[in-house]
Amino acid sequence: METQYGQYVYTHPIVPTDFGPMLEMVGEDVYKSNFHIMYLPVLEPVLMEEYPHSHDFDMYLTFLGFDPNGLNELGAEIEIGLGKEQEIHVITTPTSVYIPKGMVHCPLHFKRIDKPVLLVHCSMASKYQKGEVYKE
């Protein structure tokens, strides 16, 4: 049935990735907007991004625990490098990281996972694309 606002409601498929099942909304494909979001559960330690890189858009990474009775507990240890110097920040509680346009970031290393972590990856872009990658 045709509706007036149906174009704003979309059921997202869960797709398999190398890291596990992911729910992704690509603004370019779905809503024709400048916003991209991924929900990715991390169930075991993994070096998710090895090399520092940058983007030509702002990005936000949010790390959340899955336990509804312990939302203040992350149950993990995650390291992220920020800046060209790869200044390491250790994440052990629910945390968001703002990465401004052009800022070098990574590696992103999920070093310890005691219970599942939800990575919410938001980009102010119609789709996610890596910019320049910095390898040693």
DSSP file (Angstrom, degrees, kcal/mol; ACC not computed):
  #  RESIDUE AA STRUCTURE BP1 BP2  ACC     N-H-->O    O-->H-N    N-H-->O    O-->H-N    TCO  KAPPA ALPHA  PHI   PSI    X-CA   Y-CA   Z-CA
    1    1 A M              0   0    0      0, 0.0     2,-0.3     0, 0.0     0, 0.0   0.000 360.0 360.0 360.0 133.9    0.0    0.0    0.0
    2    2 A E        -     0   0    0      3,-0.0     2,-0.3     2,-0.0     3,-0.0  -0.562 360.0-174.7 -74.0 132.1    1.3    3.4   -0.9
    3    3 A T        -     0   0    0     -2,-0.3     4,-0.2     1,-0.1     3,-0.1  -0.870  34.3-121.5-127.5 163.3    1.8    5.8    2.0
    4    4 A Q  S    S+     0   0    0     -2,-0.3     3,-0.2     1,-0.2    -1,-0.1   0.852 111.1  23.1 -70.7 -35.2    2.7    9.4    2.4
    5    5 A Y  S >  S+     0   0    0      1,-0.1     3,-2.0     2,-0.1    -1,-0.2   0.226  84.8 112.5-119.3  13.5    5.8    8.8    4.6
    6    6 A G  G >   +     0   0    0      1,-0.3     3,-1.6     2,-0.2    -1,-0.1   0.759  67.4  70.1 -59.5 -26.8    6.7    5.2    3.7
    7    7 A Q  G 3  S+     0   0    0      1,-0.3    -1,-0.3    -4,-0.2    -2,-0.1   0.643  94.0  58.2 -67.8 -11.6    9.9    6.3    2.0
    8    8 A Y  G <  S+     0   0    0     -3,-2.0     2,-0.5     1,-0.0    -1,-0.3   0.424  93.8  75.2 -95.6  -0.2   11.3    7.3    5.5
    9    9 A V    <   +     0   0    0     -3,-1.6     2,-0.4    -4,-0.2    -1,-0.0  -0.959  58.9 169.1-117.5 123.1   10.9    3.8    6.9
   10   10 A Y        -     0   0    0     -2,-0.5     2,-0.6     2,-0.0    -3,-0.0  -0.997  29.1-141.2-139.1 131.2   13.4    1.1    5.9
   11   11 A T        -     0   0    0     -2,-0.4    -2,-0.0     0, 0.0     0, 0.0  -0.831  26.2-143.7 -91.5 121.8   14.0   -2.4    7.2
   12   12 A H        -     0   0    0     -2,-0.6     2,-0.2     1,-0.0    13,-0.1  -0.699   7.5-132.7 -91.5 132.6   17.8   -3.0    7.2
   13   13 A P        -     0   0    0      0, 0.0    11,-0.6     0, 0.0     2,-0.5  -0.521  17.4-123.5 -77.5 150.5   19.2   -6.4    6.4
   14   14 A I  E     -A   23   0A   0     -2,-0.2     9,-0.2     9,-0.1     0, 0.0  -0.845  33.1-165.3 -90.3 126.8   21.8   -8.0    8.6
   15   15 A V  E     -A   22   0A   0      7,-3.0     7,-2.8    -2,-0.5     2,-0.2  -0.903  18.8-116.7-117.8 143.7   24.9   -8.8    6.5
   16   16 A P  E     +A   21   0A   0      0, 0.0     2,-0.3     0, 0.0     0, 0.0  -0.516  36.2 175.1 -75.5 144.9   27.8  -11.1    7.3
   17   17 A T  E >   -A   20   0A   0      3,-0.8     3,-0.6    -2,-0.2     0, 0.0  -0.830  49.4 -94.5-134.8 176.4   31.3   -9.5    7.5
   18   18 A D  T 3  S+     0   0    0     -2,-0.3    -1,-0.0     1,-0.2     0, 0.0   0.738 127.4  45.1 -63.5 -21.9   34.8  -10.7    8.4
   19   19 A F  T 3  S-     0   0    0      1,-0.4    24,-0.4    23,-0.0    -1,-0.2   0.557 125.7 -83.6 -99.7 -10.9   34.1   -9.4   12.0
   20   20 A G  E <  S-A   17   0A   0     -3,-0.6    -3,-0.8    22,-0.1    -1,-0.4  -0.843  74.4 -19.2 135.0-173.6   30.6  -10.7   12.4
   21   21 A P  E     -A   16   0A   0      0, 0.0     2,-0.4     0, 0.0    -7,-0.0  -0.411  62.9-166.8 -68.9 140.9   27.0   -9.7   11.5
   22   22 A M  E     -A   15   0A   0     -7,-2.8    -7,-3.0    18,-0.2     2,-0.5  -0.983  20.3-153.6-133.4 140.7   26.5   -6.1   10.7
   23   23 A L  E     -AB  14  39A   0     16,-2.2    16,-3.1    -2,-0.4     2,-0.4  -0.967  28.0-179.8-107.6 127.1   23.6   -3.8   10.3
   24   24 A E  E     - B   0  38A   0    -11,-0.6     2,-0.5    -2,-0.5    14,-0.2  -0.988  22.5-165.2-135.2 136.9   24.4   -0.9    7.9
   25   25 A M  E     - B   0  37A   0     12,-3.0    12,-2.3    -2,-0.4     2,-0.7  -0.976  10.6-163.2-119.5 115.8   22.5    2.1    6.6
   26   26 A V  E >>  - B   0  36A   0     -2,-0.5     4,-2.8    10,-0.2     3,-1.0  -0.879   9.2-153.8-101.8 111.9   24.2    3.8    3.7
   27   27 A G  T 34>S+     0   0    0      8,-1.0     5,-1.9    -2,-0.7     6,-1.2   0.841  93.5  57.7 -54.3 -38.0   22.7    7.3    3.2
   28   28 A E  T 345S+     0   0    0     98,-3.0    -1,-0.3     4,-0.2    99,-0.1   0.871 117.1  32.7 -60.7 -38.3   23.6    7.3   -0.5
   29   29 A D  T <45S+     0   0    0     -3,-1.0    -2,-0.2    97,-0.4    -1,-0.2   0.879 129.4  26.4 -87.7 -41.4   21.5    4.1   -1.1
   30   30 A V  T  <5S+     0   0    0     -4,-2.8    -3,-0.2     3,-0.1    -2,-0.1   0.956 133.7  11.4 -94.5 -60.3   18.7    4.3    1.4
   31   31 A Y  T   5S-     0   0    0     -5,-0.3    -3,-0.2     4,-0.2    -4,-0.1   0.433  86.3-124.2-106.6  -0.5   17.7    7.9    2.4
   32   32 A K  S   <S+     0   0    0     -5,-1.9     2,-0.2    -6,-0.3    -4,-0.2   0.930  70.1 128.4  55.7  46.3   19.7    9.9   -0.2
   33   33 A S  S    S-     0   0    0     -6,-1.2     2,-0.7     2,-0.2    -1,-0.2  -0.756  74.8-106.7-128.4 172.9   21.4   11.7    2.7
   34   34 A N  S    S+     0   0    0     -2,-0.2     2,-0.3    -7,-0.1    92,-0.3  -0.407  86.1  94.8 -98.0  54.1   24.8   12.6    4.0
   35   35 A F        -     0   0    0     -2,-0.7    -8,-1.0    89,-0.2     2,-0.4  -0.988  45.5-177.5-149.1 135.3   24.8   10.1    6.8
   36   36 A H  E     -BC  26 123A   0     87,-2.6    87,-3.0    -2,-0.3     2,-0.4  -0.998   7.1-178.8-134.0 135.2   26.2    6.5    7.1
   37   37 A I  E     -BC  25 122A   0    -12,-2.3   -12,-3.0    -2,-0.4     2,-0.4  -0.999   7.5-171.8-140.5 139.9   25.9    4.2   10.1
   38   38 A M  E     -BC  24 121A   0     83,-2.1    83,-2.6    -2,-0.4     2,-0.5  -0.986   9.4-159.3-126.8 139.0   27.1    0.7   10.9
   39   39 A Y  E     +BC  23 120A   0    -16,-3.1   -16,-2.2    -2,-0.4    81,-0.2  -0.983  21.2 173.9-115.0 118.0   26.3   -1.4   13.9
   40   40 A L  E     - C   0 119A   0     79,-2.7    79,-2.6    -2,-0.5     2,-0.3  -0.948  22.9-145.7-132.9 111.8   28.9   -4.1   14.4
   41   41 A P  E     - C   0 118A   0      0, 0.0     2,-0.6     0, 0.0    77,-0.2  -0.579  11.4-153.5 -74.0 136.8   29.0   -6.5   17.3
   42   42 A V  E     + C   0 117A   0     75,-3.5    75,-2.2    -2,-0.3   -22,-0.1  -0.961  20.1 170.5-113.0 117.9   32.5   -7.5   18.3
   43   43 A L        +     0   0    0     -2,-0.6    -1,-0.1   -24,-0.4    70,-0.1   0.577  61.3  21.4-107.1 -14.1   32.6  -10.9   20.0
   44   44 A E  S    S-     0   0    0    -25,-0.2    -1,-0.2    73,-0.1    66,-0.1  -0.976  95.8 -71.9-150.9 160.7   36.4  -11.6   20.3
   45   45 A P        +     0   0    0      0, 0.0     2,-0.3     0, 0.0    66,-0.2  -0.253  60.0 161.5 -56.7 139.3   39.7   -9.8   20.2
   46   46 A V  E     -F  110   0B   0     64,-1.5    64,-3.0    -4,-0.0     2,-1.1  -0.972  47.8-127.8-159.6 142.7   40.6   -8.4   16.8
   47   47 A L  E     +F  109   0B   0     -2,-0.3    62,-0.2    62,-0.2     3,-0.2  -0.818  36.1 178.7 -87.8  96.6   42.8   -5.9   15.2
   48   48 A M  E     +     0   0B   0     60,-1.4     2,-0.4    -2,-1.1    -1,-0.2   0.899  68.2  18.0 -75.0 -42.1   40.0   -4.2   13.2
   49   49 A E  E     +F  108   0B   0     59,-1.6    59,-2.4    -3,-0.2    -1,-0.3  -0.966  62.5 179.3-132.6 115.9   42.1   -1.5   11.5
   50   50 A E        +     0   0    0     -2,-0.4    -1,-0.1    57,-0.2    -2,-0.1   0.889  63.0  57.4 -83.2 -41.2   45.8   -1.9   11.3
   51   51 A Y  S    S-     0   0    0     56,-0.1    84,-0.1     1,-0.1    54,-0.1  -0.749  82.0-116.6-104.7 138.1   46.9    1.2    9.5
   52   52 A P        +     0   0    0      0, 0.0    82,-3.4     0, 0.0     2,-0.3  -0.358  45.8 158.3 -62.0 145.8   46.3    4.8   10.3
   53   53 A H  B     -GH 105 133B   0     52,-2.1    52,-2.3    80,-0.3     2,-0.3  -0.930  26.6-137.7-157.1 176.1   44.2    6.7    7.7
   54   54 A S        -     0   0    0     78,-1.2    77,-2.2    -2,-0.3     2,-0.3  -0.862   8.3-145.9-137.5 171.8   42.0    9.7    7.4
   55   55 A H        -     0   0    0     -2,-0.3    47,-2.6    45,-0.3    48,-0.1  -0.915  23.9-125.6-135.9 162.0   38.6   10.7    5.8
   56   56 A D  S    S+     0   0    0     -2,-0.3     2,-0.3    73,-0.3    45,-0.1  -0.045  93.1  57.0 -98.4  32.1   37.2   13.8    4.1
   57   57 A F  S    S-     0   0    0     43,-0.1    45,-0.3    42,-0.1    -2,-0.2  -0.975  92.3 -94.0-151.2 159.1   34.2   13.7    6.5
   58   58 A D        -     0   0    0     66,-0.3    66,-2.7    -2,-0.3     2,-0.3  -0.469  42.8-168.1 -72.5 149.0   33.6   13.8   10.2
   59   59 A M  E     -ED  99 123A   0     40,-2.3    40,-3.4    64,-0.2     2,-0.4  -0.985  13.3-158.7-141.6 150.0   33.2   10.4   11.9
   60   60 A Y  E     -ED  98 122A   0     62,-2.9    62,-3.0    -2,-0.3     2,-0.5  -0.998   3.5-165.5-130.8 131.3   32.0    9.2   15.3
   61   61 A L  E     -ED  97 121A   0     36,-2.6    36,-3.1    -2,-0.4     2,-0.4  -0.976   7.5-172.1-115.8 128.9   32.9    5.8   16.9
   62   62 A T  E     -ED  96 120A   0     58,-2.4    58,-2.9    -2,-0.5     2,-0.5  -0.982   7.5-160.1-123.9 133.3   30.8    4.6   19.9
   63   63 A F  E     +ED  95 119A   0     32,-3.1    32,-1.5    -2,-0.4     2,-0.3  -0.958  19.2 172.1-116.1 118.7   31.7    1.5   21.9
   64   64 A L  E     - D   0 118A   0     54,-2.4    54,-3.7    -2,-0.5     2,-0.2  -0.935  30.0-123.4-128.7 147.2   28.9    0.0   24.0
   65   65 A G  E     - D   0 117A   0      6,-0.4    52,-0.2    -2,-0.3     9,-0.1  -0.536  15.6-140.1 -80.8 157.7   28.4   -3.1   26.1
   66   66 A F        +     0   0    0     50,-1.4     5,-0.1     8,-0.2    51,-0.1   0.560  68.7 107.5 -93.9 -10.4   25.5   -5.4   25.3
   67   67 A D    >   -     0   0    0      3,-0.3     3,-1.9     6,-0.3     6,-0.2  -0.586  54.1-160.8 -76.7 110.1   24.5   -6.3   28.8
   68   68 A P  T 3  S+     0   0    0      0, 0.0     3,-0.4     0, 0.0    -1,-0.2   0.726  92.7  52.7 -64.4 -19.7   21.2   -4.5   29.5
   69   69 A N  T 3  S+     0   0    0      1,-0.2     3,-0.1     2,-0.1    -2,-0.1   0.429 117.9  36.2 -92.7   0.6   21.8   -4.9   33.3
   70   70 A G    X   +     0   0    0     -3,-1.9     3,-2.2     3,-0.1    -3,-0.3  -0.248  62.6 149.5-146.4  52.4   25.3   -3.4   33.1
   71   71 A L  T 3  S+     0   0    0     -3,-0.4    -6,-0.4     1,-0.3    -1,-0.1   0.707  74.5  61.5 -64.5 -18.6   25.2   -0.6   30.5
   72   72 A N  T 3  S+     0   0    0     21,-0.1     2,-0.5    -8,-0.1    -1,-0.3   0.507  94.2  78.1 -82.6  -3.3   27.9    1.3   32.4
   73   73 A E    <   -     0   0    0     -3,-2.2    -6,-0.3    -6,-0.2    -8,-0.1  -0.909  54.3-174.2-109.8 129.3   30.3   -1.7   31.9
   74   74 A L        -     0   0    0     18,-0.7    41,-0.2    -2,-0.5    -8,-0.2   0.854  20.5-152.6 -86.0 -39.2   32.1   -2.2   28.6
   75   75 A G        +     0   0    0     17,-0.5    39,-3.0     1,-0.3    40,-1.4   0.850  62.7  78.2  70.0  33.6   33.6   -5.5   29.4
   76   76 A A  E     -I  113   0B   0     16,-0.3     2,-0.4    37,-0.2    -1,-0.3  -0.980  69.9-130.5-160.6 165.5   36.5   -4.9   27.0
   77   77 A E  E     +I  112   0B   0     35,-2.4    35,-1.9    -2,-0.3    34,-1.3  -0.984  30.6 177.5-127.9 121.1   39.8   -3.2   26.5
   78   78 A I  E     -IJ 110  91B   0     13,-2.3    13,-3.4    -2,-0.4     2,-0.4  -0.960  13.4-157.4-125.9 137.7   40.1   -1.3   23.2
   79   79 A E  E     -IJ 109  90B   0     30,-2.9    30,-3.0    -2,-0.4     2,-0.4  -0.954  10.4-178.9-116.5 136.5   43.0    0.8   21.9
   80   80 A I  E     -IJ 108  89B   0      9,-2.1     9,-2.5    -2,-0.4     2,-0.4  -0.999  19.0-140.1-132.1 136.1   42.7    3.5   19.2
   81   81 A G  E     - J   0  88B   0     26,-2.0    25,-3.1    -2,-0.4     2,-0.4  -0.785  19.6-166.4 -93.1 136.1   45.5    5.6   17.8
   82   82 A L  E   > +IJ 105  87B   0      5,-2.1     5,-2.3    -2,-0.4    23,-0.2  -0.968  46.9   9.2-126.1 140.2   44.7    9.3   17.2
   83   83 A G  T > 5S-     0   0    0     21,-2.9     3,-2.0    -2,-0.4    20,-0.0   0.047  98.3 -68.0  82.4 165.6   46.7   11.8   15.2
   84   84 A K  T 3 5S+     0   0    0      1,-0.3    -1,-0.2     2,-0.1    21,-0.1   0.773 135.6  59.8 -60.4 -24.8   49.7   11.3   12.9
   85   85 A E  T 3 5S-     0   0    0     -3,-0.2    -1,-0.3    19,-0.1    -2,-0.2   0.570 107.8-129.4 -77.9  -8.7   51.6   10.4   16.1
   86   86 A Q  T < 5 -     0   0    0     -3,-2.0     2,-0.3     1,-0.2    -3,-0.2   0.911  28.1-162.4  56.5  46.7   49.2    7.5   16.7
   87   87 A E  E   < -J   82   0B   0     -5,-2.3    -5,-2.1    -6,-0.1     2,-0.4  -0.443  17.2-129.8 -58.6 119.5   48.6    8.7   20.3
   88   88 A I  E     -J   81   0B   0     -2,-0.3     2,-0.4    -7,-0.2    -7,-0.2  -0.610  24.1-170.4 -85.1 130.1   47.1    5.6   21.9
   89   89 A H  E     -J   80   0B   0     -9,-2.5    -9,-2.1    -2,-0.4     2,-0.5  -0.977  13.7-144.6-116.4 131.1   43.9    5.9   23.9
   90   90 A V  E     -J   79   0B   0     -2,-0.4     2,-0.5   -11,-0.2   -11,-0.2  -0.846  10.9-159.6-100.4 127.2   42.7    3.0   26.0
   91   91 A I  E     +J   78   0B   0    -13,-3.4   -13,-2.3    -2,-0.5     4,-0.1  -0.928  30.1 148.2-111.2 121.8   38.9    2.5   26.2
   92   92 A T        +     0   0    0     -2,-0.5   -18,-0.7   -15,-0.2   -17,-0.5   0.361  64.8  49.2-131.3  -1.2   37.5    0.3   29.0
   93   93 A T  S    S-     0   0    0    -19,-0.2   -20,-0.1   -20,-0.1   -30,-0.1  -0.890 109.2 -65.6-130.6 163.3   34.1    2.0   29.6
   94   94 A P  S    S+     0   0    0      0, 0.0     2,-0.3     0, 0.0   -30,-0.2  -0.298  72.4 169.9 -51.8 127.5   31.3    3.0   27.2
   95   95 A T  E     -E   63   0A   0    -32,-1.5   -32,-3.1    -4,-0.1     2,-0.4  -0.981  33.1-149.8-146.9 147.6   32.9    5.7   25.1
   96   96 A S  E     -E   62   0A   0     -2,-0.3     2,-0.5   -34,-0.2   -34,-0.3  -0.955  12.3-159.6-116.6 144.6   32.4    7.8   22.0
   97   97 A V  E     -E   61   0A   0    -36,-3.1   -36,-2.6    -2,-0.4     2,-0.5  -0.989   5.8-152.3-125.0 122.4   35.3    9.1   19.9
   98   98 A Y  E     -E   60   0A   0     -2,-0.5   -38,-0.2   -38,-0.2   -40,-0.0  -0.831   9.3-169.4 -93.7 128.0   34.9   12.1   17.6
   99   99 A I  E     -E   59   0A   0    -40,-3.4   -40,-2.3    -2,-0.5     3,-0.1  -0.913  15.2-145.4-120.3 101.4   37.2   12.0   14.6
  100  100 A P    >   -     0   0    0      0, 0.0     3,-2.4     0, 0.0   -45,-0.3  -0.235  37.8 -75.8 -66.0 155.4   37.1   15.3   12.7
  101  101 A K  T 3  S+     0   0    0      1,-0.3   -45,-0.2   -45,-0.1   -43,-0.2  -0.222 119.8  14.5 -46.6 128.7   37.4   15.5    8.9
  102  102 A G  T 3  S+     0   0    0    -47,-2.6     2,-0.4   -45,-0.3    -1,-0.3   0.290  89.6 135.6  86.6  -9.9   41.1   15.0    7.9
  103  103 A M    <   -     0   0    0     -3,-2.4    -1,-0.3   -48,-0.1   -48,-0.3  -0.583  55.2-127.5 -77.4 128.8   42.3   13.6   11.3
  104  104 A V        +     0   0    0     -2,-0.4   -21,-2.9   -50,-0.1     2,-0.3  -0.535  39.0 170.3 -71.4 137.3   44.5   10.6   11.1
  105  105 A H  E     +GI  53  82B   0    -52,-2.3   -52,-2.1   -23,-0.2   -23,-0.2  -0.973   9.0  51.6-149.2 161.1   43.3    7.7   13.3
  106  106 A C  E     +     0   0B   0    -25,-3.1     2,-0.2     1,-0.4   -56,-0.1   0.018  21.2 149.9  92.4 160.6   43.9    4.0   14.0
  107  107 A P  E     -     0   0B   0      0, 0.0   -26,-2.0     0, 0.0     2,-0.5   0.317  48.9-162.3 -69.3 160.3   45.1    1.4   14.6
  108  108 A L  E     +FI  49  80B   0    -59,-2.4   -59,-1.6   -28,-0.2   -60,-1.4  -0.964  13.3 178.8-121.2 110.3   41.8    0.2   16.2
  109  109 A H  E     -FI  47  79B   0    -30,-3.0   -30,-2.9    -2,-0.5     2,-1.3  -0.946  26.4-157.8-124.0 115.3   42.6   -2.9   18.3
  110  110 A F  E     +FI  46  78B   0    -64,-3.0   -64,-1.5    -2,-0.5   -32,-0.2  -0.754  25.3 173.4 -85.3  92.2   40.0   -4.7   20.4
  111  111 A K  E     +     0   0B   0     -2,-1.3     2,-0.4   -34,-1.3    -1,-0.2   0.870  60.9  17.7 -76.7 -39.7   42.6   -6.3   22.7
  112  112 A R  E     - I   0  77B   0    -35,-1.9   -35,-2.4    -3,-0.2     2,-0.5  -0.998  58.2-175.1-138.5 131.4   40.3   -7.9   25.3
  113  113 A I  E     + I   0  76B   0     -2,-0.4   -37,-0.2   -37,-0.2   -38,-0.1  -0.928  11.9 166.2-127.4 105.7   36.6   -8.8   25.0
  114  114 A D  S    S+     0   0    0    -39,-3.0   -38,-0.2    -2,-0.5    -1,-0.1   0.772  79.3   3.0 -86.8 -29.5   35.1  -10.3   28.1
  115  115 A K  S    S-     0   0    0    -40,-1.4    -1,-0.3   -41,-0.2   -73,-0.1  -0.965 104.3 -65.7-149.4 159.6   31.5   -9.8   26.8
  116  116 A P        -     0   0    0      0, 0.0   -50,-1.4     0, 0.0     2,-0.4  -0.087  46.0-156.6 -54.2 142.6   30.2   -8.6   23.5
  117  117 A V  E     -CD  42  65A   0    -75,-2.2   -75,-3.5   -52,-0.2     2,-0.6  -0.938   8.2-140.8-117.5 140.1   30.8   -5.0   22.5
  118  118 A L  E     -CD  41  64A   0    -54,-3.7   -54,-2.4    -2,-0.4     2,-0.6  -0.919  11.8-158.3-102.7 119.9   28.7   -3.0   20.0
  119  119 A L  E     -CD  40  63A   0    -79,-2.6   -79,-2.7    -2,-0.6     2,-0.6  -0.876   4.0-165.5 -94.7 121.1   30.6   -0.7   17.7
  120  120 A V  E     -CD  39  62A   0    -58,-2.9   -58,-2.4    -2,-0.6     2,-0.6  -0.947   6.8-169.8-108.7 115.1   28.5    2.1   16.3
  121  121 A H  E     -CD  38  61A   0    -83,-2.6   -83,-2.1    -2,-0.6     2,-0.4  -0.918   6.1-178.7-114.0 109.6   30.3    3.7   13.4
  122  122 A C  E     -CD  37  60A   0    -62,-3.0   -62,-2.9    -2,-0.6     2,-0.4  -0.921   4.5-174.1-115.9 134.2   28.7    6.9   12.1
  123  123 A S  E     -CD  36  59A   0    -87,-3.0   -87,-2.6    -2,-0.4     2,-1.7  -0.978  29.2-135.6-126.2 138.8   30.0    9.0    9.2
  124  124 A M  S    S+     0   0    0    -66,-2.7   -66,-0.3    -2,-0.4     2,-0.3  -0.468  79.8  90.5 -87.5  63.9   28.8   12.3    8.0
  125  125 A A  S    S-     0   0    0     -2,-1.7   -98,-0.4   -68,-0.1    -2,-0.2  -0.970  88.4-112.7-153.3 157.6   29.0   11.1    4.4
  126  126 A S  S    S+     0   0    0     -2,-0.3   -98,-3.0   -92,-0.3   -97,-0.4   0.736 102.6   2.5 -70.8 -21.0   26.7    9.4    2.0
  127  127 A K  S    S-     0   0    0   -100,-0.2     2,-0.4  -101,-0.1    -1,-0.2  -0.974  84.4 -97.7-158.5 157.7   28.9    6.3    2.2
  128  128 A Y        +     0   0    0     -2,-0.3     2,-0.3    -3,-0.1   -91,-0.0  -0.645  45.2 164.5 -81.8 127.3   32.0    5.1    4.0
  129  129 A Q        -     0   0    0     -2,-0.4   -73,-0.3     0, 0.0     2,-0.2  -0.990  33.0-125.5-141.5 135.2   35.3    5.5    2.1
  130  130 A K        -     0   0    0     -2,-0.3   -75,-0.2     1,-0.1     3,-0.1  -0.554  23.3-157.3 -76.1 141.6   38.8    5.4    3.4
  131  131 A G        -     0   0    0    -77,-2.2   -76,-0.2     1,-0.3    -1,-0.1   0.145  56.0 -16.6 -90.7-145.2   41.1    8.3    2.7
  132  132 A E        -     0   0    0    -79,-0.1   -78,-1.2     1,-0.1     2,-0.4  -0.364  64.8-145.7 -64.1 133.6   44.8    8.3    2.6
  133  133 A V  B     -H   53   0B   0    -80,-0.2     2,-0.7    -3,-0.1   -80,-0.3  -0.864   4.5-148.9-102.9 134.8   46.4    5.3    4.4
  134  134 A Y        +     0   0    0    -82,-3.4     2,-0.4    -2,-0.4    -2,-0.0  -0.892  20.2 177.1-109.1 105.4   49.6    5.8    6.3
  135  135 A K              0   0    0     -2,-0.7   -84,-0.0   -84,-0.1    -2,-0.0  -0.846 360.0 360.0-106.3 144.7   51.9    2.6    6.3
  136  136 A E              0   0    0     -2,-0.4    -1,-0.1     0, 0.0    -2,-0.0   0.477 360.0 360.0 -79.2 360.0   55.3    2.6    7.9
